[in-house]
Every structure is written in structure tokens, then in C-alpha cells.
Amino acid sequence: MLKREEIAFIPGTPVAVRAYSVKDYRPHWHSDCLEVVFALKGRALVLASYDRFELEEGDCVVLNEGDIHYIHSKEDNLLLSLYIDLFSYEKAYPYVRYLNFICESFNLNHMQEQSMEELRKLILMVIMEASEQSRAEQRRVEGWGSYTISSLFNKLELRCKRKDFDKFRDVSKNRTKEFNLPLVNAKIGDNGIMFYGREKDFDSAEMTIDIISNGAVATGTVYPQIKKVGVLWDAYLLKSNVDINRYQLLFLSVSLEKSIKQRFGWENKAVWSKVKKESISLPTISGESDYKFMSDFIKVIEKLVIKDLVEWTGKKIEATKEIVNQN
């Protein structure tokens, strides 16, 4: 049935963003809202009013306010929709809702290609902004569920094996052949690592999530620890109850910090007995955490960042060559 789709914008901004996979997205429209559909993975067919757009990976298309549109795909895909609240711009541009925007990445002239690059960067920035939404706002997005942290993770009981441990003798601020094991502690930056210990002196684990439990600023900070690490002090490691890859570990780490960082501090330590009772919002499918979506989403983010970095590096090299040739 044809329906109007309501959009929940990011608080304090005129935009919203949603990443999703689709087979048949039923016909619908938006009022006072512009939508940019970006094909992050795979291909999809977009039918909008009297137009037909066949999006391939990397393509995007703008759908205007009131455009009745339908999206269909027969293959594995990941799409991202960026929604722009036109009402927010009416004061500066009184007739903005009556304008018809045309932007198709696969049908551009030279001048439009430059604008398309700006749009791609904007989409990347919005993705990052959306990842910082509060847990409460995320619950409003279809396809997300709330899970008790203890239902997803177990705290590892890792110890120092030396009974006569001395922090001046048995750790080093530099990684050496002797001090070869990174140790997590209350450290902001450097992925939570400030000291290194002897691997034989500490229990260790890999593919874990590091939570800082103490510190005026660091409390509640979360780091993904893909490689083998041990525990020094004021931090602990969590292990997922299911086998996960590094992409899922990154997604879970960001989601976990978003859930607990603002709830703990200097006078309220982020100890496991408290953290495990908190909730975390995650993408859901059939009532279960959607680990495939987590993995696909992080892979797409990496591709977009790498693409921008490669383009920036290429431009820098060309500019350097031009300067060298002039001299």
C-alpha cells in the first residue's frame, strides 16, 4: 500500500541517514524532505515518478519531495539514504520546497562531477555523525534492537602471573624484544596502550574489547583490541559470546562506547558489575543481532575513507610534480 514515510532527523541537524539492504522497498514518498540514495554495495533499481535509475556500486541519485519511489534488487546489496529536511532551509530560501533537484552520479557534466565529489564527502561525514547518535535515537530507527551487554559479552579474568610484580621493573613504555606484550590500562589514545610487559608474565587474549574502568577523562572509553594484549590496571577485556571478525569487533566497540561513555565518570567507575547491566543498541534481523550488517557497514566505511585518501594523495602527487616541472 502506498504510504508517506516519516523521517527521524538527527537531533540538532536537518539530516538523517540510514543504511540498509533491500529486495523490494514498497512504493512510498516523503514530505518536506529530499532523499539521496547511494549504492554502497551491489546494484539496485530505483523507480521514481516517471524515471528509472539503475544504480551500480558507487552511484547515487536524488529523489525530490513528493516523488513516489520504489527500490528493488535481486542481488546482495547495501544502500545508504541521506535525508535532508527542506523545511529547515525555508527561512534562507523561501521557495526551496518548490524547487526540483536533479543529481545523478552516472549522468554528469564536468562541472557537476566536481560537485559530486563534494556530495560524496558530505555523505561520509553524515555517516560518521550518525554513528554518534544517542542510544535513544537509534531505537527510533527501524531494524535496531536493545540488548543487555552481559547477554553479548563475557569479562575475561586476566592476571599478572608474577607474584613479585614491580611496575618499574616489569613494564616498559617502549615495545622491545623483552617487553613484547601490549598492556591495556587507563590511557586515552594509542588504542589504550601505554605500557608493554613480558608475554610470559601476563595472561593475554586477542579479538577483545577493552573498557577503561577508571580515570578522570578515560572512564568508559572503549577500544577494539584485535591483536593479543594483557591487562595492567584500571581496565578490563570483554570477549564476544559468538565468534566475530575484526569488522564486527570495530562496530561493537563503537556501539558499546556510545552506550556507556556518558553514563560513567570519575565518581562512577565503569566497573563490569555496573556496565554489564547497561543496554546496547545494535542492528537486528529476525530478532537477533545482525552481525553481517555490522561487517558490511564497516567495510563500506573503510572503502569510502580509502577512496578519499587515495584521491587526496593522487592530487598531492600531481601538485608536487607540477611544482617540480616548473622549477
C-alpha positions as CSV (number, residue, x, y, z in Angstrom):
1,M,0.0,0.0,0.0
2,L,1.3,3.4,-0.9
3,K,2.2,5.5,2.1
4,R,4.1,8.5,3.3
5,E,7.3,7.6,5.2
6,E,8.2,9.7,8.2
7,I,11.9,10.5,8.8
8,A,13.5,10.9,12.3
9,F,16.3,13.5,11.8
10,I,19.5,13.5,13.8
11,P,18.8,15.8,16.8
12,G,20.0,19.4,16.2
13,T,20.6,18.8,12.5
14,P,18.5,18.9,9.3
15,V,19.7,15.5,8.1
16,A,19.1,11.8,8.8
17,V,20.9,8.8,7.4
18,R,20.0,5.1,7.1
19,A,22.0,2.2,5.7
20,Y,20.0,-0.9,4.7
21,S,19.8,-3.9,2.4
22,V,16.8,-4.2,0.1
23,K,14.8,-6.7,-2.0
24,D,11.6,-4.8,-2.5
25,Y,11.2,-1.5,-0.8
26,R,7.5,-0.7,-1.3
27,P,6.3,2.5,-3.0
28,H,6.3,5.5,-0.7
29,W,7.1,9.2,-0.6
30,H,8.4,11.9,1.8
31,S,7.0,15.4,2.5
32,D,9.4,18.4,3.1
33,C,12.3,16.0,2.6
34,L,14.9,15.4,-0.1
35,E,16.5,11.9,-0.3
36,V,19.8,10.9,-1.7
37,V,20.1,7.2,-2.4
38,F,23.7,5.9,-2.5
39,A,24.6,2.4,-3.7
40,L,27.4,1.3,-1.3
41,K,27.4,-2.3,-2.5
42,G,25.8,-4.2,-5.3
43,R,23.2,-2.9,-7.7
44,A,19.6,-1.7,-7.3
45,L,16.8,-0.4,-9.4
46,V,15.1,2.8,-8.3
47,L,11.8,3.8,-9.9
48,A,10.8,7.4,-9.1
49,S,7.7,9.0,-10.6
50,Y,8.4,8.7,-14.3
51,D,12.1,8.0,-14.0
52,R,14.0,4.7,-13.9
53,F,17.5,4.6,-12.3
54,E,19.8,1.5,-12.4
55,L,22.3,2.2,-9.6
56,E,25.6,0.3,-9.6
57,E,28.1,0.4,-6.7
58,G,29.2,4.0,-6.1
59,D,26.2,5.6,-7.9
60,C,23.8,7.9,-6.2
61,V,20.5,9.7,-7.2
62,V,18.4,12.4,-5.7
63,L,14.7,11.9,-5.1
64,N,12.7,15.1,-4.7
65,E,10.0,15.9,-2.1
66,G,6.8,14.1,-3.0
67,D,8.4,11.7,-5.5
68,I,6.7,8.3,-5.2
69,H,9.6,5.9,-5.4
70,Y,10.2,2.1,-5.2
71,I,13.5,0.3,-4.8
72,H,14.2,-3.3,-6.0
73,S,17.3,-5.5,-6.1
74,K,17.9,-9.2,-6.9
75,E,21.4,-9.3,-5.5
76,D,23.4,-8.8,-2.3
77,N,23.4,-5.0,-1.7
78,L,23.9,-2.2,0.8
79,L,22.3,1.1,0.2
80,L,22.5,4.4,2.2
81,S,19.8,7.1,2.2
82,L,20.7,10.6,3.2
83,Y,17.6,12.7,4.0
84,I,17.6,16.5,4.1
85,D,14.9,18.5,5.8
86,L,13.9,21.2,3.3
87,F,11.8,23.0,5.9
88,S,15.0,23.9,7.8
89,Y,16.1,26.0,4.9
90,E,12.9,27.9,4.2
91,K,14.0,31.0,6.1
92,A,17.0,31.5,3.9
93,Y,15.4,30.1,0.8
94,P,11.6,30.6,0.9
95,Y,10.9,28.6,-2.2
96,V,13.2,25.7,-1.6
97,R,10.3,23.2,-1.3
98,Y,9.2,24.1,-4.8
99,L,12.5,23.5,-6.4
100,N,13.2,20.3,-8.4
101,F,16.7,18.9,-7.7
102,I,18.5,16.8,-10.3
103,C,21.6,14.9,-9.3
104,E,22.6,11.6,-10.9
105,S,26.2,10.4,-10.5
106,F,26.0,8.5,-13.7
107,N,24.9,11.4,-15.9
108,L,27.2,14.4,-15.1
109,N,29.0,17.1,-17.0
110,H,32.5,18.3,-16.0
111,M,31.2,21.0,-13.5
112,Q,28.8,18.6,-11.9
113,E,31.5,16.0,-11.4
114,Q,33.2,18.4,-9.0
115,S,30.0,18.9,-7.0
116,M,29.6,15.1,-6.9
117,E,32.9,14.7,-5.1
118,E,31.7,17.2,-2.5
119,L,28.5,15.3,-2.1
120,R,30.4,12.0,-1.6
121,K,32.4,13.7,1.2
122,L,29.3,15.1,2.7
123,I,27.7,11.6,2.8
124,L,30.8,10.2,4.5
125,M,30.7,13.0,7.1
126,V,27.0,12.3,7.8
127,I,27.7,8.6,8.3
128,M,30.3,9.5,10.9
129,E,27.8,11.9,12.6
130,A,25.1,9.3,12.6
131,S,27.3,6.8,14.3
132,E,27.5,9.2,17.2
133,Q,23.7,9.3,17.8
134,S,22.5,8.6,21.2
135,R,21.1,5.1,22.1
136,A,17.6,6.5,22.5
137,E,17.7,8.0,19.0
138,Q,18.9,4.8,17.5
139,R,15.9,2.9,18.9
140,R,13.7,5.0,16.6
141,V,15.4,3.6,13.5
142,E,13.7,0.5,12.1
143,G,15.9,-2.6,12.3
144,W,17.7,-1.8,15.6
145,G,17.2,-3.6,18.9
146,S,18.3,-3.2,22.5
147,Y,20.4,-5.9,24.2
148,T,21.8,-6.2,27.7
149,I,25.6,-6.0,27.5
150,S,26.0,-9.1,29.6
151,S,24.0,-11.1,27.1
152,L,26.6,-10.4,24.4
153,F,29.9,-10.4,26.2
154,N,31.9,-12.1,29.0
155,K,34.6,-10.4,31.1
156,L,37.9,-12.1,30.8
157,E,39.7,-12.7,34.1
158,L,43.3,-12.0,33.0
159,R,46.0,-11.6,35.6
160,C,49.7,-10.9,36.0
161,K,51.5,-14.1,36.7
162,R,54.3,-12.6,38.7
163,K,53.7,-12.5,42.5
164,D,56.6,-10.0,42.9
165,F,55.4,-7.7,40.1
166,D,57.1,-4.3,40.2
167,K,55.7,-1.6,37.8
168,F,59.2,0.0,37.4
169,R,61.0,-3.3,36.7
170,D,58.4,-5.4,34.9
171,V,56.9,-3.0,32.3
172,S,58.3,-0.6,29.7
173,K,56.8,2.4,27.8
174,N,58.6,1.1,24.7
175,R,58.0,-2.2,22.9
176,T,61.1,-4.3,22.8
177,K,62.0,-7.9,22.3
178,E,61.7,-8.5,26.0
179,F,58.7,-6.3,26.6
180,N,56.6,-7.5,23.7
181,L,53.0,-7.7,25.0
182,P,50.8,-4.5,24.9
183,L,49.0,-3.9,28.2
184,V,45.7,-2.1,28.5
185,N,45.2,0.5,31.2
186,A,43.6,3.9,31.8
187,K,45.0,5.5,28.7
188,I,43.4,7.9,26.2
189,G,44.8,7.5,22.7
190,D,47.2,4.9,21.3
191,N,44.3,2.4,21.4
192,G,44.5,2.4,25.2
193,I,48.1,1.1,25.3
194,M,50.8,2.9,27.4
195,F,53.0,0.1,28.7
196,Y,54.4,-3.2,27.5
197,G,55.1,-6.3,29.5
198,R,56.8,-9.7,29.1
199,E,54.4,-12.1,27.4
200,K,55.3,-14.8,29.9
201,D,54.3,-12.6,32.8
202,F,50.7,-11.9,31.8
203,D,47.6,-13.7,30.7
204,S,46.6,-12.5,27.3
205,A,43.8,-12.6,24.7
206,E,43.0,-11.3,21.2
207,M,39.9,-10.1,19.4
208,T,38.6,-8.5,22.6
209,I,37.0,-5.2,23.6
210,D,38.9,-3.0,26.1
211,I,36.9,-0.9,28.6
212,I,38.6,1.7,30.8
213,S,37.1,1.5,34.2
214,N,38.8,4.4,35.9
215,G,40.2,7.9,35.2
216,A,39.1,11.5,35.2
217,V,38.6,11.6,31.5
218,A,39.2,8.0,30.3
219,T,36.4,6.2,32.2
220,G,34.0,4.5,29.9
221,T,36.3,4.8,26.8
222,V,36.3,1.6,24.7
223,Y,38.9,0.3,22.3
224,P,38.9,-2.7,20.0
225,Q,41.9,-5.0,20.7
226,I,42.3,-7.1,17.6
227,K,45.8,-8.4,18.5
228,K,47.0,-10.1,21.6
229,V,47.0,-7.9,24.8
230,G,47.2,-8.2,28.5
231,V,45.7,-6.2,31.4
232,L,47.7,-3.8,33.6
233,W,45.3,-1.8,35.7
234,D,42.1,0.3,35.6
235,A,40.8,-1.6,32.5
236,Y,39.4,-4.9,31.6
237,L,38.7,-7.0,28.4
238,L,35.4,-8.4,27.1
239,K,35.0,-11.3,24.7
240,S,32.0,-11.7,22.5
241,N,29.8,-14.7,23.2
242,V,29.9,-15.6,19.5
243,D,32.8,-15.7,17.0
244,I,33.3,-12.4,15.3
245,N,35.6,-10.9,12.7
246,R,37.6,-7.6,13.0
247,Y,34.9,-5.6,11.3
248,Q,32.2,-6.7,13.7
249,L,34.6,-6.1,16.6
250,L,35.1,-2.5,15.4
251,F,31.3,-1.9,15.1
252,L,30.6,-3.4,18.5
253,S,33.4,-1.3,20.2
254,V,31.9,2.0,18.8
255,S,28.4,1.0,19.8
256,L,29.5,-0.1,23.3
257,E,31.3,3.2,23.9
258,K,28.3,5.1,22.7
259,S,26.1,3.2,25.2
260,I,28.3,3.7,28.3
261,K,30.7,6.6,27.9
262,Q,28.3,9.3,29.2
263,R,26.9,7.2,32.0
264,F,30.2,6.7,33.9
265,G,32.9,9.0,35.2
266,W,35.4,9.8,37.9
267,E,32.9,9.3,40.7
268,N,31.1,6.4,39.0
269,K,33.6,3.9,37.8
270,A,32.8,1.8,34.7
271,V,33.3,-1.5,36.5
272,W,31.9,-4.7,35.0
273,S,29.3,-5.2,37.7
274,K,27.7,-1.9,36.5
275,V,28.4,-2.0,32.8
276,K,27.0,-5.5,32.3
277,K,23.6,-4.2,33.4
278,E,23.5,-1.5,30.7
279,S,22.0,-1.9,27.3
280,I,23.5,-1.5,23.8
281,S,21.6,-0.8,20.5
282,L,22.6,-3.0,17.5
283,P,21.2,-3.7,14.1
284,T,18.7,-6.6,14.2
285,I,17.3,-9.2,11.9
286,S,14.7,-11.8,12.8
287,G,15.0,-10.8,16.5
288,E,18.8,-11.4,16.6
289,S,21.9,-9.2,16.3
290,D,22.7,-8.7,12.6
291,Y,26.4,-9.4,12.5
292,K,26.5,-9.5,8.7
293,F,25.2,-5.9,8.6
294,M,27.9,-4.8,11.1
295,S,30.6,-6.3,9.0
296,D,29.3,-4.9,5.7
297,F,28.9,-1.4,7.2
298,I,32.4,-1.2,8.5
299,K,33.8,-2.5,5.2
300,V,31.9,0.2,3.3
301,I,33.2,2.9,5.7
302,E,36.8,1.7,5.1
303,K,36.3,1.7,1.3
304,L,35.0,5.3,1.4
305,V,37.8,6.6,3.6
306,I,40.4,4.8,1.5
307,K,38.9,6.2,-1.7
308,D,39.1,9.7,-0.4
309,L,42.6,9.2,0.9
310,V,43.8,7.7,-2.5
311,E,42.2,10.7,-4.3
312,W,43.8,13.2,-2.0
313,T,47.2,11.5,-2.2
314,G,46.9,11.5,-6.0
315,K,46.1,15.2,-6.2
316,K,49.0,15.9,-3.8
317,I,51.4,13.9,-6.0
318,E,50.2,15.7,-9.2
319,A,50.6,19.1,-7.5
320,T,54.2,18.2,-6.4
321,K,55.0,17.1,-10.0
322,E,53.7,20.4,-11.3
323,I,55.9,22.4,-8.9
324,V,58.9,20.2,-9.8
325,N,58.3,20.7,-13.5
326,Q,58.0,24.4,-13.1
327,N,61.4,24.5,-11.5
